[in-house]
Amino acid sequence: MSGLLALLDDVAAIAKVAAASVDDVVGQATKAGSKAAGAVIDDAAVTPKYLHGFEASRELPIVWRIAKGSLKNKLLYLLPVGLALSAFAPWSIAPLLMLGGAYLCFEGAEKIVHALFPHADHVVEADFDVQDPAHLEESKAAGAIKTDFILSAEIMTIALAEIPKSTLWVEAATLAVVGVAITAVVYGGVALIVKADDLGLHMAKGGRLNLTRGAGRGIVRAMPGVLKALTIVGTAAMLWVGGAIIIHGLEQLGKAGPAHLAHDLAVGTAHAVPRVAKGAVEWFVGAALNGLAGLALGLLLVPVVTHGIAPLWGRLARLRGEGQ
């Protein structure tokens, strides 16, 4: 009897440890996921463009196909690589994180440059060719999954950097939770966005009540503005998060000047406002300074990428295609 009680006591102790570990995983995943806000919003803002030109009946299947590709990117490729880096090359995480931050800065700045100085793009024009819907769907989904790989790499790297040093399985479980949760949020949101106008149209045409029909018309009218607002918020988030990653990375590498300057300016500005608003003002000024730093870096990177890296990458891709 005493042996049975001892066994039950051991089982209870193991259960408590397991429950605590689960709490740790969920807590760490929530914290790590929140740090990837810029890349998450960017992911949600980018994906709808890949659904242009398709029938309404194909939109959700394509979103589901991209979501499955995103999960594969995160869980089969990026998670093992992240764990390997954490175990054998932890020094590489900060530089990789800064590389991802620089990419966010470039993406944000490039969107602003393109909005201010629009130009014709033969790739965009080619998107309107829907003579072969099956081939178009295949190429669009493949392109979206490739783009997702870059954004997922940013998200997983940011999450990995925020996970406290722990056991291998806790880190793996935390990254897995982050990957699955963010994928569900992003592509669930994308599905709602791309079908919102269809829902509004259905309500406007088939609603029994004037209120329902009016709400449907309101949804249809609001969606272009919602998509535009999402793009603006995504761009601002990219610059904010990207700039913050670069400044924090420089501080880790011993170059703490920019971080101290941003902190001092934020605190100094907060002292000039009523006490009740100090916290909000300090956060806003800090975020704005990070965003300005991200914009400055991004504007420097735009010509480098546009006239240097992108043509070189395209040339290498053509050579690889000719060699196959």
N, C-alpha and C positions, 0 to 999 in steps of 0.2 A: 504493500500500500504506500509506504513512504517513497519507494522508487517511482511509483506512478505519479505521486504528487510532485516529486522532484522533476520528472519529465514534463509534467504540465507547466510547472514553474519556468522551466527552460523554454518551452514553447511560447509562453506568454512573454518572456523577455525578448525572444527573437521577434515576435510580432510587434512589440513596442519599438524595437530598433528599426524594423521594416517600415512601420508607420512613420517614424521620425525621418527615415530616409526619403519616403515618398513626399513628406512635407517639404524636406530640403529641395528635392527635385522640382516640385511645383513652384516653390518660392524663388529658387534660382532661375527657373525657366521664365517666370513672370518678369523678374528684374532684367534678365538678359534680353528677352524679347522686346521690352520697352526701349532699350538702348538702340534697337535696330529700326526705330520708327521711320527714319528718313527713307531707308531702303524699302521698307514695307509699303509706305505710301507710294513710292516711286513704282514699285511692282504693280500695285493696284491701278495706278494711273497709266502705265504703259500697256498693259495687256489688252484693254478694249480695242486698241487700234488694230490688233491682229484679227478682229472679227468683222472688219469692214468688207462689204461686198458679198456676204453670205445670206442665205435665206434664214428667216427667223427660226425655222425648225432645226437648223444646224448649229445655232449659237451655243446652246447648252452642251451638246456633245463635244464641241470643240473645246469649250472651257474645261470640261471634265478630262479631256485628253491632255490638255496642257497641265492641269492640276496633277494628274498622275505622273507626267514627266517631271514636274517640279519636285514631287515627293521622291522620285527616283534620284534626281540630282542631289537632294539634301541627304537622304538616308543611305544610299548605296555608294555614293562617291565622296561627297563633302564631309560627312560625319566621320568615316574612317580616317580620311586625310587629316581632319582637325584633331582627332585623338592622337594620331601619330606625331603631329607637330607638338601637341601639348606634352607628350611623353618624352620625345627625343630631341626636339628643337624648340623649346619654349621661347628662346630669344627671337625666333622668326615671326612670332605672332604680332608684335608691335609694328615691324616694318610692313607686314602684309596688311595689317589693319590700316596703316597710313596709305598704302597703295589703293585699298578700297575707298578710303576717304577722298583721295585725289580723284578717283573715278567719279565719285558722287559730285565733287566740285565741278569737274568737267561736264558731266551730264546736265547739272543745273545751269551752268553758265552757257552751255551750248543751246539749251532751250530758250534762254533769254535772248541770246544773239539771233537765233532763228526767228523769234517773235518780233524783234525790232527790225531785222533786215531779212525779210522772207525772200527766198529764192526758189526757182523751179528745181525740182528734184525728179530725175527720170525714174528713180526707184519708186517714188510715191505715185507718179503717173502710171507706172506699170501695174500698180495695185488695182487699177480700175479694169484691167483685162481679166474678165471672168469667163473666157471661152471654155475653159476646162475646169469646172468647179472642183472635181476630185483632186486634180493636181494642185490647184490653188489651195485647197484645204490642207493637203499634205505639206506644202511648202510653208504655209502660214504657221501651222502648228509646230513644225520643226524650227522655224525661226523664233517663235515665241519661247520654245523650250530652251533654245540656245541663249536667248536674252535672259531668261529666268535663271540659267546656270550662273551667269555673272552676278545678278542681284542676289541669288541664294548664297553664293560664295561670300558676298559682303555680309549678309545677315548672319550666317553661321560663324564667320570670323569675329564679328562684333559680339555675338553671343558667347563664343568661346573665351574671348578676352574678359568678359564680365563674370564668368563662373569661377568661384573661389577654388583654390587647389583642393582636390578631393580624390576619392577613389575613382578608378577607371570607369566602373559601372555607373556611378552617380553622374560623372561627366557625360558619359554616353547617353544615359537616360534623359538628362537635362537637355542635351542637344537634340535628341529625338523628339522630346516634348515641344521644344521651340520650333523645330522644323515642321512637325505635323500641325501645331496650333496656328502658326503663321500662314502655312499653306491653306488651311481651312478658312482663316479670316480673309486672306487676300482673294482667293478664288470664289469663296462664297459671296464676298462683296462684289466681285466682278460679275458673277452670275446675276445678282440683284440689279446691278447697274444696267447691264445689257438687256435685261428683260423688263425693266421698269417702264419703258415707253410702250411695250406691248401690253403690259398690264393696264397702263393708263388709257390706251386706245380701247381695250376691251371694256373698261369701266365706262368710258365716254359713250360708246356705242350701245352697250347692253345693260347699263345700269337702270334699275327700276325707279330709283329716286333721283330727283334733280340734284340732290347733294352728292350722290355717287357719280353721276355724270359730270358734274362740275369738278369734283376731285380728280376724275380721270383726265379731263382737259387740262387741269392744273399740272398734273404729273407730266403730261406730254410737253407742255410749254416749258416746264422747269428743267427737263433733262439736259438740254444743251448748256444751260447755265451751270448745272451741277457738274457736268463733265469738265467745263472750263475751270470751275472753282477747284475741282480735284487736281487738275493739272497745275494750277497756281500753288496750291498748298503743297503738292508733291515737290515742285521745284524749290520752294522755300525750305521745305524739310530737308531736301538733299543738300542744299548749301549750308544749312545750319548744322546738320549732323556731320557732314563732310569736313567743314571748318573746325568743328569741335574735336573730331578725331585727329586731325593734323596738329592742332595746337596741343592737345593732350599727348600725342605721340612725341612731339618735339620736347615736351617737358620730361617725358620718360627717358629721352636720349640726352638729357642734360642741358637742353636749350629752353629754359623756363621763362625767358623774357616775355614772349607773347602771352603766355598763360597768366603771368603776374600782371601784365598791363591790362588785359581784359578784366581780370578780377578787380583790380584797383579802380578801373573806370566804372564798373558795374556797382561796386560798393559806394564809390563817391557820388554817383548819380542817385542811388537809393537814399543817401543821407539828406538829399535836398527835397525830399517829398515827405508827406505825413507818415507817421509810423505805421499806420494801418496798411499802407501801400508799399512799404519798403521791400518786402519779400518779392512781390509781383514785379516791381520795377527792376530790382536787381536781376531777377531771372530773365526778364524781357531784354534788358540791356546786354546781358551776357550772351543770350541767344542771338541778338542782332549783331553783336561784334563777331561772334563765330560765323554767322552767315555772311558778313562782309568779308571776313578773311577767306571763307570758302569761295565767294564770288571772285575776289582778286586772284586767287590761285587758279580758279576755273578759267578765267579770261586769259591767263597766261598759257594755259594748257590747250585752249581751243585751236590756235594756229599750229601748235606743235603736233597735235593729233590729226587735225584736218589735212595739213599739207605735208606731214612727215610720216607719222605712224600708220595712218589709215591707207595711204597709197602703197606703202611698203607691204602692209599686211595683205592688201588686195593682190599685189604682184606675186607674193608668195603663194596665195591661194590659187591663182591661175596656173602658176608653175606646177603646183602639186596636182591640180586637175589634169594638166597636160601629161604629167608623168604616169598617171594611172591608166 
